[in-house]
Amino acid sequence: MCLAIPGRIVELISGPNEVGVVEVTGVRRKVQLGLLADDMPVVGDWVLIHVGFAMSKISERDAAEQMHLLSMLGETEQAMEEVRGYGLGERASDDIGHHEAPTRPN
């Protein structure tokens, strides 16, 4: 299933790429913000994210409703696995465009 996951922008990363850090239920990951260039989010904004890209800005209320819907559908863990896969490396370029499966301890 394709998931759109709500996340709150907690940091904007300066540089040649339009990258921000989002927080989803306590997990922080980098996302590409370029698709929102016409209405660039700021710290505190909520966005719907999918495979490492912020797709649209949403309200906090809509974000809560989306998380509730994911929970009702039993998709919360799958959504969090997707978010964990975005990575949060040392440099912004480490993660953008590279969507590897999350690693798990042996």
N, CA, C and O of each residue as an XYZ file, in Angstrom:
424
protein
N       0.849     -1.177      0.000
C       0.000      0.000      0.000
C       0.891      1.235      0.000
O       1.895      1.273      0.711
N       0.537      2.233     -0.781
C       1.262      3.504     -0.778
C       0.742      4.356      0.363
O      -0.465      4.548      0.515
N       1.657      4.858      1.155
C       1.274      5.614      2.334
C       1.706      7.060      2.225
O       2.799      7.355      1.740
N       0.862      7.949      2.669
C       1.228      9.344      2.868
C       1.230      9.553      4.374
O       0.207      9.376      5.035
N       2.374      9.929      4.910
C       2.568      9.996      6.348
C       2.743     11.443      6.766
O       3.551     12.158      6.173
N       2.006     11.894      7.773
C       2.172     13.272      8.230
C       3.419     13.425      9.096
O       3.724     12.570      9.927
N       4.123     14.518      8.888
C       5.290     14.835      9.701
C       5.382     16.332      9.905
O       4.949     17.109      9.055
N       5.947     16.737     11.033
C       6.115     18.162     11.345
C       7.542     18.559     11.026
O       8.488     17.882     11.431
N       7.698     19.654     10.300
C       9.020     20.182      9.973
C       9.666     20.705     11.258
O       9.106     21.568     11.934
N      10.855     20.173     11.592
C      11.551     20.608     12.795
C      12.855     21.332     12.467
O      13.448     21.975     13.333
N      13.297     21.226     11.217
C      14.547     21.889     10.827
C      14.576     22.024      9.311
O      14.119     21.143      8.584
N      15.125     23.151      8.847
C      15.400     23.350      7.428
C      16.910     23.320      7.264
O      17.629     23.969      8.023
N      17.394     22.581      6.290
C      18.828     22.415      6.083
C      19.244     23.274      4.901
O      18.747     23.096      3.789
N      20.159     24.207      5.144
C      20.614     25.068      4.058
C      21.555     24.302      3.148
O      22.270     23.398      3.581
N      21.539     24.677      1.892
C      22.386     24.021      0.909
C      21.716     24.021     -0.449
O      20.649     24.610     -0.621
N      22.334     23.365     -1.412
C      21.804     23.379     -2.771
C      20.490     22.608     -2.919
O      19.715     22.890     -3.833
N      20.228     21.646     -2.042
C      18.975     20.883     -2.080
C      17.992     21.482     -1.096
O      18.383     22.021     -0.061
N      16.726     21.386     -1.420
C      15.682     21.865     -0.518
C      15.315     20.712      0.401
O      14.461     19.888      0.074
N      15.973     20.664      1.557
C      15.842     19.540      2.481
C      15.388     20.050      3.838
O      15.803     21.114      4.296
N      14.535     19.270      4.462
C      14.114     19.561      5.816
C      14.130     18.297      6.639
O      14.178     17.190      6.104
N      14.089     18.470      7.945
C      13.977     17.336      8.855
C      12.552     17.349      9.388
O      12.068     18.363      9.891
N      11.886     16.198      9.267
C      10.536     16.055      9.795
C      10.569     15.129     10.994
O      11.458     14.290     11.140
N       9.570     15.308     11.848
C       9.405     14.413     12.990
C       8.064     13.727     12.865
O       7.028     14.372     12.702
N       8.098     12.407     12.943
C       6.888     11.592     12.904
C       6.897     10.729     14.146
O       7.724      9.827     14.277
N       5.989     11.000     15.051
C       5.883     10.280     16.332
C       7.234     10.050     16.989
O       7.543      8.940     17.423
N       8.032     11.101     17.060
C       9.312     11.042     17.748
C      10.486     10.619     16.893
O      11.626     10.702     17.349
N      10.252     10.170     15.676
C      11.323      9.760     14.769
C      11.602     10.923     13.818
O      10.686     11.458     13.194
N      12.880     11.308     13.714
C      13.269     12.415     12.839
C      14.003     11.893     11.621
O      14.906     11.063     11.726
N      13.596     12.398     10.451
C      14.206     11.985      9.202
C      14.222     13.148      8.224
O      13.404     14.065      8.299
N      15.185     13.083      7.298
C      15.294     14.103      6.258
C      14.310     13.810      5.137
O      14.074     12.656      4.779
N      13.736     14.890      4.585
C      12.865     14.762      3.425
C      13.199     15.865      2.429
O      13.682     16.935      2.800
N      12.935     15.586      1.182
C      13.115     16.544      0.102
C      11.880     17.444      0.061
O      10.750     16.956      0.050
N      12.101     18.761      0.039
C      11.006     19.729      0.056
C      10.764     20.381     -1.306
O       9.880     21.229     -1.428
N      11.519     20.008     -2.313
C      11.465     20.665     -3.613
C      10.108     20.675     -4.274
O       9.812     21.597     -5.034
N       9.267     19.681     -4.016
C       7.937     19.657     -4.617
C       7.039     20.759     -4.065
O       5.990     21.055     -4.638
N       7.445     21.362     -2.961
C       6.659     22.430     -2.341
C       7.303     23.803     -2.548
O       7.044     24.734     -1.786
N       8.134     23.924     -3.572
C       8.895     25.156     -3.805
C       7.997     26.389     -3.933
O       8.415     27.490     -3.575
N       6.773     26.223     -4.435
C       5.863     27.358     -4.587
C       5.272     27.816     -3.259
O       4.798     28.947     -3.154
N       5.291     26.968     -2.258
C       4.768     27.287     -0.926
C       5.643     26.558      0.100
O       5.183     25.677      0.827
N       6.919     26.956      0.132
C       7.916     26.268      0.953
C       7.497     26.249      2.423
O       7.165     27.289      2.992
N       7.512     25.050      3.042
C       7.174     24.971      4.459
C       8.251     25.616      5.322
O       9.402     25.765      4.911
N       7.847     25.989      6.517
C       8.753     26.543      7.516
C       8.703     25.628      8.735
O       7.825     24.772      8.848
N       9.650     25.820      9.636
C       9.672     25.027     10.864
C       8.325     25.164     11.570
O       7.824     26.270     11.775
N       7.756     24.030     11.934
C       6.455     23.993     12.595
C       5.322     23.580     11.672
O       4.269     23.149     12.144
N       5.520     23.703     10.359
C       4.490     23.278      9.409
C       4.384     21.760      9.390
O       5.346     21.055      9.696
N       3.213     21.271      9.031
C       2.966     19.842      8.844
C       2.916     19.549      7.355
O       2.375     20.334      6.576
N       3.484     18.414      6.965
C       3.482     17.996      5.567
C       3.127     16.516      5.482
O       3.342     15.753      6.424
N       2.579     16.127      4.334
C       2.397     14.711      4.036
C       3.619     14.260      3.274
O       4.018     14.895      2.298
N       4.218     13.165      3.714
C       5.446     12.694      3.083
C       5.246     11.283      2.522
O       4.461     10.484      3.033
N       5.987     11.020      1.458
C       5.958      9.705      0.831
C       7.320      9.464      0.196
O       7.817     10.310     -0.547
N       7.915      8.336      0.478
C       9.237      7.920     -0.005
C      10.268      9.043      0.034
O      11.046      9.221     -0.904
N      10.264      9.796      1.128
C      11.290     10.808      1.322
C      11.001     12.165      0.720
O      11.867     13.040      0.736
N       9.797     12.363      0.187
C       9.421     13.641     -0.407
C       8.201     14.208      0.300
O       7.230     13.492      0.545
N       8.250     15.503      0.631
C       7.072     16.193      1.143
C       6.178     16.471     -0.058
O       6.586     17.147     -1.002
N       4.957     15.946     -0.019
C       4.037     16.043     -1.152
C       3.106     17.248     -1.056
O       2.753     17.846     -2.073
N       2.707     17.605      0.169
C       1.801     18.738      0.363
C       1.859     19.195      1.811
O       2.222     18.435      2.709
N       1.492     20.456      2.018
C       1.362     20.972      3.379
C      -0.049     20.671      3.861
O      -1.002     20.709      3.084
N      -0.176     20.367      5.164
C      -1.476     20.085      5.759
C      -1.556     20.756      7.123
O      -0.551     21.229      7.653
N      -2.743     20.793      7.678
C      -2.929     21.366      9.013
C      -2.572     20.324     10.079
O      -2.498     19.128      9.795
N      -2.358     20.790     11.286
C      -2.072     19.870     12.395
C      -3.255     18.934     12.619
O      -3.076     17.754     12.922
N      -4.453     19.463     12.469
C      -5.659     18.640     12.630
C      -5.709     17.536     11.570
O      -6.005     16.382     11.881
N      -5.418     17.898     10.320
C      -5.396     16.893      9.252
C      -4.315     15.847      9.501
O      -4.503     14.670      9.192
N      -3.181     16.275     10.060
C      -2.101     15.338     10.381
C      -2.575     14.330     11.426
O      -2.320     13.133     11.295
N      -3.259     14.808     12.457
C      -3.772     13.916     13.499
C      -4.800     12.948     12.918
O      -4.812     11.768     13.269
N      -5.655     13.444     12.036
C      -6.655     12.579     11.411
C      -5.991     11.525     10.525
O      -6.433     10.376     10.496
N      -4.940     11.902      9.804
C      -4.229     10.950      8.943
C      -3.582      9.847      9.788
O      -3.660      8.671      9.432
N      -2.943     10.219     10.906
C      -2.334      9.207     11.776
C      -3.408      8.294     12.366
O      -3.190      7.089     12.496
N      -4.557      8.852     12.720
C      -5.656      8.044     13.242
C      -6.142      7.063     12.176
O      -6.407      5.898     12.474
N      -6.258      7.533     10.940
C      -6.685      6.672      9.850
C      -5.681      5.540      9.628
O      -6.078      4.387      9.455
N      -4.387      5.856      9.633
C      -3.366      4.822      9.481
C      -3.484      3.782     10.601
O      -3.337      2.581     10.372
N      -3.749      4.268     11.801
C      -3.902      3.364     12.942
C      -5.119      2.458     12.756
O      -5.039      1.253     12.998
N      -6.235      3.027     12.332
C      -7.455      2.238     12.119
C      -7.251      1.179     11.044
O      -7.819      0.090     11.126
N      -6.442      1.494     10.039
C      -6.178      0.554      8.952
C      -5.092     -0.466      9.303
O      -4.804     -1.374      8.524
N      -4.493     -0.301     10.493
C      -3.421     -1.199     10.899
C      -2.129     -0.954     10.131
O      -1.313     -1.864      9.981
N      -1.939      0.253      9.650
C      -0.783      0.592      8.812
C       0.256      1.436      9.537
O       1.218      1.884      8.912
N       0.093      1.665     10.830
C       1.009      2.532     11.557
C       2.436      2.002     11.525
O       3.367      2.765     11.268
N       2.626      0.716     11.780
C       3.984      0.153     11.806
C       4.622      0.208     10.425
O       5.807      0.521     10.309
N       3.864     -0.088      9.382
C       4.398      0.001      8.025
C       4.801      1.442      7.708
O       5.838      1.677      7.087
N       3.987      2.399      8.132
C       4.306      3.809      7.919
C       5.596      4.182      8.632
O       6.429      4.891      8.068
N       5.773      3.714      9.867
C       6.981      4.037     10.619
C       8.202      3.361     10.010
O       9.291      3.934     10.038
N       8.053      2.167      9.465
C       9.168      1.510      8.781
C       9.595      2.335      7.569
O      10.785      2.461      7.282
N       8.620      2.893      6.866
C       8.950      3.742      5.724
C       9.728      4.964      6.192
O      10.743      5.320      5.594
N       9.263      5.607      7.251
C       9.935      6.797      7.768
C      11.344      6.451      8.228
O      12.282      7.195      7.943
N      11.508      5.354      8.922
C      12.844      4.948      9.382
C      13.792      4.750      8.209
O      14.998      4.959      8.344
N      13.265      4.352      7.069
C      14.081      4.122      5.890
C      14.609      5.377      5.229
O      15.487      5.289      4.371
N      14.099      6.553      5.603
C      14.566      7.796      4.993
C      15.978      8.132      5.425
O      16.699      8.802      4.686
N      16.392      7.688      6.594
C      17.742      7.950      7.097
C      17.896      9.346      7.640
O      17.079     10.227      7.375
N      18.954      9.538      8.406
C      19.301     10.851      8.948
C      20.806     10.876      9.073
O      21.346     10.906     10.178
N      21.491     10.864      7.923
C      22.948     10.779      7.875
C      23.619     12.069      8.280
O      22.963     13.021      8.700
N      24.938     12.093      8.149
C      25.729     13.251      8.538
C      25.528     14.435      7.604
O      25.609     15.586      8.032
N      25.263     14.157      6.321
C      25.089     15.241      5.353
C      23.746     15.074      4.673
O      23.247     13.957      4.532
N      23.158     16.188      4.249
C      21.865     16.140      3.571
C      21.937     15.258      2.334
O      20.984     14.534      2.046
N      23.031     15.299      1.600
C      23.135     14.529      0.357
C      23.216     13.033      0.609
O      23.038     12.246     -0.321
N      23.484     12.616      1.858
C      23.570     11.186      2.163
C      22.250     10.478      1.913
O      22.237      9.304      1.544
N      21.142     11.176      2.110
C      19.852     10.514      2.133
C      18.957     10.839      0.952
O      18.111     10.021      0.589
N      19.110     11.977      0.355
C      18.183     12.390     -0.679
C      18.394     11.541     -1.926
O      19.493     11.462     -2.474
N      17.311     10.914     -2.353
C      17.355     10.090     -3.548
C      17.851      8.676     -3.308
O      17.895      7.884     -4.250
N      18.223      8.331     -2.100
C      18.691      6.988     -1.785
C      17.761      6.401     -0.733
O      17.847      6.751      0.444
N      16.891      5.529     -1.148
C      15.880      4.964     -0.235
C      16.145      3.487     -0.051
O      15.487      2.646     -0.664
N      17.099      3.177      0.784
C      17.439      1.798      1.067
C      16.558      1.282      2.190
O      16.036      2.054      2.994
N      16.401     -0.023      2.234
C      15.628     -0.628      3.305
C      16.317     -0.367      4.637
O      17.546     -0.356      4.703
N      15.542     -0.156      5.700
C      16.149      0.065      7.005
C      16.932     -1.169      7.440
O      16.554     -2.303      7.146
N      18.017     -0.922      8.138
C      18.812     -2.039      8.641
C      18.309     -2.416     10.021
O      17.829     -1.573     10.779
N      18.425     -3.681     10.327
C      17.982     -4.178     11.637
C      19.140     -4.886     12.295
O      19.946     -5.523     11.617
N      19.236     -4.784     13.623
C      20.292     -5.512     14.323
C      20.096     -7.008     14.162
O      18.970     -7.490     14.041
N      21.210     -7.742     14.160
C      21.136     -9.207     14.023
C      20.667     -9.848     15.298
O      20.545    -11.071     15.366
